[in-house]
Amino acid sequence: MTRKGTLYAIGVGPGDPELISLKAVRILKQVAVVYAASSTKNTYSLAEKIVSPYLKEGVRVVRLNFPMTRDKKKLSQAWENNTRQIVNSLKDGNDAAFITLGDPMTYSTFGYIMRAIKQGYPEIAVSIIPGITSYQAGAAAAGRVLAEAEESFAVISGALGAKKLKEVIAHADSVVMLKVYRNFREILDTLSHLELGASSVLISQCGLEGEKISRDLQEHNGSIPPYLSLLLIKKRDR
């Protein structure tokens, strides 16, 4: 029986090419093909740009299209097609990597691919290499402690607005809110209502050209931050 290759899920960090692990670099230099997720509306891949200095000569890089939609049928079809493409490349024994911004287990497209492989192709070995998340890099850039002593912090998505923030803030000392750009005005209004605006920090383009750390959120009133933006929210600012 022919040995099948291993699929490595590699977290490449938030943007700075130096924030990638030595293990990730070692695996990237060994695999035969590298897969990167991209939107059907955008052929650019930031994850691909991050790893480009570490790829061996001649390695094949494939962008997998994932539609930006909530249509479950379209999403399911995309996951199935992309999973099949990955699995086919592993059948001859060659290893492959699926690169993802931040960490593969945190708000990553890879989670869907992993489930599809486990369900449909259980014989395929999957190895996960963690990466530095955007909020870890953001906290470092802003000098903001996420939690200490007996404090707790929560990580939530702002993709659907501020509802989750209202639910979570009562149970955590700090909240990291990712994907804030689309509903930023609503989120700002909620922070103001909860009297949390003064103790919140907005971080955009962390580790990339144009990185910006905003401690006065009112300067963004009426404007929308870049796509790669997150909020660090603390109940009390020490």
C-alpha positions in Angstrom: 0.0 0.0 0.0 1.4 3.4 -1.0 2.2 5.7 1.8 0.1 8.8 1.8 1.6 12.2 2.6 1.0 14.2 5.7 -0.9 17.5 5.7 0.7 20.2 7.9 -1.4 23.1 9.1 1.0 25.9 9.7 0.1 29.1 11.5 2.3 31.8 10.0 1.6 34.6 12.5 -0.2 37.9 12.1 2.0 39.5 9.4 5.6 40.0 10.4 7.6 37.3 8.6 9.9 37.1 11.7 6.9 36.0 13.8 6.9 32.4 12.5 8.3 29.4 14.3 11.5 27.5 13.5 9.4 24.4 13.2 7.1 26.0 10.6 10.1 27.1 8.6 11.6 23.6 8.7 8.4 22.0 7.5 7.9 24.6 4.7 11.3 23.8 3.3 10.3 20.1 3.1 6.8 20.0 1.6 6.0 19.5 -2.1 3.1 21.8 -2.2 1.8 24.7 -0.2 -1.9 25.6 0.0 -3.1 29.1 0.9 -6.7 30.2 1.3 -7.9 33.2 -0.7 -11.2 34.9 -1.3 -12.9 34.3 -4.7 -12.8 38.1 -5.0 -9.1 38.5 -4.2 -6.2 36.7 -5.7 -3.8 38.1 -3.1 -2.7 36.0 -0.1 -1.0 37.6 2.9 -0.1 34.2 4.3 1.7 33.4 1.0 3.7 36.6 1.2 4.7 35.9 4.8 6.1 32.4 4.0 7.7 33.2 0.6 11.2 33.8 2.0 11.1 30.3 3.5 10.0 28.2 0.6 12.3 25.9 -1.2 13.0 26.5 -4.9 10.4 25.0 -7.2 7.7 24.3 -4.5 4.2 24.5 -5.9 2.0 27.1 -4.3 -1.8 26.7 -4.8 -4.4 29.3 -3.7 -7.7 27.7 -2.7 -10.7 29.8 -3.3 -13.2 30.2 -0.4 -16.2 32.3 -1.1 -17.0 35.1 1.3 -20.6 34.1 1.8 -22.9 32.7 4.5 -24.6 30.4 2.0 -24.1 27.0 3.6 -24.5 25.2 0.3 -21.8 27.2 -1.5 -19.5 27.0 1.5 -19.9 23.2 1.8 -19.2 22.8 -1.9 -16.0 24.9 -1.6 -14.8 23.0 1.4 -15.4 19.7 -0.3 -13.7 20.7 -3.5 -10.7 22.1 -1.8 -10.4 19.1 0.6 -10.4 16.8 -2.4 -7.7 18.8 -4.1 -5.5 18.6 -1.0 -6.0 14.9 -0.5 -5.2 14.1 -4.2 -1.8 15.8 -3.8 -1.1 13.6 -0.8 -1.8 10.3 -2.5 1.7 9.9 -4.0 3.3 10.1 -0.6 4.4 13.8 -0.8 3.7 16.1 2.1 1.8 19.3 1.9 1.2 22.4 4.0 -1.9 24.5 4.5 -0.8 28.0 5.6 -3.0 30.3 7.6 -2.7 33.7 9.2 -2.3 33.6 13.0 -3.0 30.1 14.4 -4.7 27.2 12.6 -7.0 26.6 15.6 -8.2 30.1 16.0 -10.8 31.6 13.6 -9.1 29.8 10.7 -10.4 28.3 7.5 -8.4 25.3 8.2 -10.8 24.1 10.8 -13.3 23.3 8.1 -10.7 21.5 6.0 -9.6 19.4 9.0 -13.1 18.3 9.8 -13.7 17.3 6.2 -10.5 15.3 6.1 -11.3 13.5 9.3 -14.8 12.6 8.1 -14.0 11.7 4.5 -10.4 10.6 4.6 -9.5 9.3 8.1 -6.3 7.6 6.7 -4.7 11.0 6.0 -2.4 12.2 8.8 -2.8 15.8 9.9 -0.2 17.7 11.9 -0.8 21.1 13.3 1.9 23.7 13.9 0.6 26.6 16.1 1.2 30.3 15.2 1.2 33.6 17.0 -2.3 35.2 16.9 -3.0 38.7 15.9 -4.2 39.6 19.4 -1.0 38.3 21.0 1.1 40.4 18.6 -1.3 43.3 19.1 -1.1 43.1 22.9 2.7 43.1 22.6 2.7 46.1 20.2 0.4 48.1 22.5 2.1 47.0 25.7 -1.3 45.8 27.0 -1.4 43.0 29.5 -4.3 40.7 28.5 -4.7 39.1 32.0 -2.7 38.6 35.2 -3.2 37.1 38.6 -6.8 35.8 38.8 -8.1 37.8 35.8 -9.7 36.2 32.8 -10.0 37.3 29.2 -12.3 36.3 26.3 -11.7 36.2 22.6 -14.8 37.0 20.5 -15.7 38.0 16.9 -17.2 41.3 15.9 -18.3 39.9 12.5 -21.9 40.1 13.4 -21.8 43.2 15.5 -21.6 44.0 19.3 -24.1 41.5 20.6 -21.5 39.0 21.8 -19.6 41.8 23.6 -22.6 42.6 25.7 -23.0 39.0 26.7 -19.3 38.3 27.4 -18.1 41.5 29.1 -20.0 40.7 32.3 -17.9 37.5 32.8 -14.4 38.6 31.8 -11.9 41.2 32.9 -10.7 41.8 29.4 -12.1 41.1 25.9 -10.3 40.7 22.6 -12.6 41.5 19.7 -11.5 40.4 16.3 -13.1 41.3 12.9 -14.3 44.7 14.0 -14.0 46.6 10.8 -17.5 45.8 9.2 -19.6 46.8 12.3 -17.2 49.3 13.8 -19.7 52.1 14.3 -22.1 49.8 16.2 -19.2 48.4 18.3 -18.0 52.0 19.1 -21.6 52.9 20.2 -21.7 49.8 22.5 -18.3 50.6 24.0 -19.5 54.1 24.8 -22.7 52.8 26.3 -20.8 50.4 28.5 -18.3 53.1 29.4 -15.4 51.0 28.0 -14.2 53.3 25.2 -11.5 55.0 27.3 -9.9 51.7 28.3 -10.0 50.2 24.8 -7.2 50.1 22.2 -7.7 49.6 18.5 -4.8 47.9 16.6 -4.7 47.9 12.8 -2.3 46.2 10.4 -0.3 44.7 13.3 3.2 43.7 12.1 2.6 45.2 8.7 3.3 48.4 6.9 0.9 51.0 8.2 0.5 49.5 11.6 -1.5 51.8 13.9 -2.3 51.7 17.6 -5.2 54.0 18.6 -5.9 54.7 22.2 -8.4 57.4 21.5 -11.3 55.6 19.7 -13.1 58.9 19.1 -10.6 59.8 16.4 -12.2 57.0 14.4 -15.8 58.1 14.9 -17.4 58.1 11.5 -14.5 56.2 9.8 -14.0 52.4 9.3 -10.6 50.9 10.2 -8.8 48.5 7.9 -9.8 44.9 7.5 -7.0 43.6 9.8 -8.1 45.4 12.9 -8.9 44.3 16.4 -9.9 45.7 19.8 -8.4 45.1 23.2 -11.1 46.0 25.7 -10.5 46.1 29.5 -13.0 46.8 32.2 -10.5 49.0 34.1 -7.3 50.5 32.7 -4.5 50.1 35.3 
